[in-house]
Amino acid sequence: MKYLKIQSSKNLQGEIKISGAKNATLPLLASTILSNNQINIGNLPDVVDINTMLKLLEMLGADYSKDKNKIKISTQNLKETKATYDIVKTMRASILVLGPLLARFGHCEVSLPGGCAIGQRPVDLHLKAMEALGATIEIKAGYIKATAPNGLKGAKIVFDKVTVGGTENAIMAAALAVGKTQIINCAKEPEIVQLCEVLKNAGLDISGIGSSDITIIGTNKKLLEFKDFDVIPDRIEAGTYLCAGAITNSKLTITHVQPLHLEAVISKLEEMNFKIETTQNEITIFPSDNIKAVNVITTEYPGFPTDMQAQFMALATQANGTSTIDERLFENRYMHVSELLRMGADIHLNGNIASITGTPNKLNGTDVMATDLRASSALVLAALVADGETNIHRIYHLDRGYEDLEGKLVKIGVNIKSFNE
C-alpha cells in the first residue's frame, strides 16, 4: 500500500490543468446503456472510480477501448442485467446503472451499495422514483430487484429532498419510458446539466435543464443516438488546487476550468481576502496580506459544496481568527478533524458545526491517515504548510478522484513523493 511523503512547500507557482469531472463521468458512462451506437468520449479522468464503472459496464456486455483520456464505448451488445456485489461494494455510484438498465430491459438486479465513510447515503429516493415510473421493487439477499415487464410509464416524481444520484437515475429511467415524466425538486449540479444536455443531443425531448423541475418525454424503449462529447472540467479538483494556492499564499493559475461552476468557492476565497481573477476557462488566485476567517455552510448546488468542506477546514487553520463550518449534508464528514488535530490544528466540534481557530504556520508534520476522498486532499493541503515532513497513509482514497495529483503538485513546486509501505 502506498503513502505520500510531503515536505513543507510554501512557495508554489505555475499552472495546473484540471481533468474531467469524475462526478460527471460516472452518470454519463451509465447513460451509455441507453445508446444504440458507439460513442467517443473525451476529457475522461484517469481515476479509479471511472475504471471501476468501466469494469461494471464491461461485465454487463459493453465494449470499449481506452486511450489515456479518450474512450470509444458501445453498449449495443449489452445482455447482462445484474450488477454484482463485488463491483458495487467498491463504489456507491454503481447504483447509477439501475435506471438505464431497468428502462432498457424492463428488469435488472443491482446490489445494494455498502456503507459509506462519510455517513448514511440511502438509495430509498432512487427506488421511489423507479416505483413512480411503474416498476416493482423487491429487496432480496442484498440486491435491488426491479421489474417493469410492460416498460416504464411517464409519471410525476417529487423528491422529498435533493438527491444528485436519485435525480440522475430518474432522468435516465424516464428517457425510455412511455409518455411525459416531470421530476420535481431535482438537484442542479453542473454534472446533472451535462447529463441532460448529452441526452438532449441524443434525441431526447427534455426541458427545464439546470432547474429544479425537469420534464422528459420518453421514447418508449427506443434507444438513443448519442453524439460524441467531452466531459466537463472537475470543479472539485479545481477548488482543491485553488485552496493549495490559498493555504500556501501563492499565486497559482488553474486552467481548463469553468469558473461559473465555482462561484460559491470563489466567493468564500474572496471573503478570506484573496484576489481572484477569472477568464473564460482559467482562474488565478493571488497571495493575501491578511487571510481572514470565514463562515461556511455546506448545501446543494449552487451553494457551497460539501466536497470542498474538508479543504476549507485545512485552509482555515492558516487564517487570522476563528472560522466556522456548518456541515448540513452528511452527518459523519468530520473524520479528517482528528488527523488535523494531530498536526496541531485548533479545531472544536459541536454537533455538525466545526470551529477552527487559525494558527498560521503552527502545523507540524507527522503521520496521518486518510479516511475518505476529500479528507485525503485536506491532509495534503495541510501538509503543504506544516513544518517538517508529513506522511499520509491510505492514499488509495485520493486515487479514486484525483488524476495524477502527485505529478500536478510536483509541477508547481511541491516536495511530494509516494512510497510503498
Secondary structure, 3 states (H helix, E strand, C coil): CEEEEEECCCCCCCEEECCECHHHHHHHHHHHHHECCCEEEECCCCCHHHHHHHHHHHHHCCEEEEECCEEEEECCCCCCCEECHHHHCCCHHHHHHHHHHHHHHCEEEEECCCCCCCCCCCCHHHHHHHHHCCCEEEEECCEEEEECCCCCECCEEECCCCCHHHHHHHHHHHHCCECEEEEECCCCCHHHHHHHHHHHHCCCEEECCCCCEEEEECCCCCCECCCCEECCECHHHHHHHHHHHHHCCCCEEEECCCHHHHHHHHHHHHHCCCCEEECCCEEEECCCCCCECCEEEECCCCCECHHHHHHHHHHHCCCECEEEEECCCCCCCCCHHHHHHHCCCEEEEECCEEEEECCCCCCECCEEECCCHHHHHHHHHHHHHCECEEEEECCHHHHCCCCCHHHHHHHCCCEEEEEEC
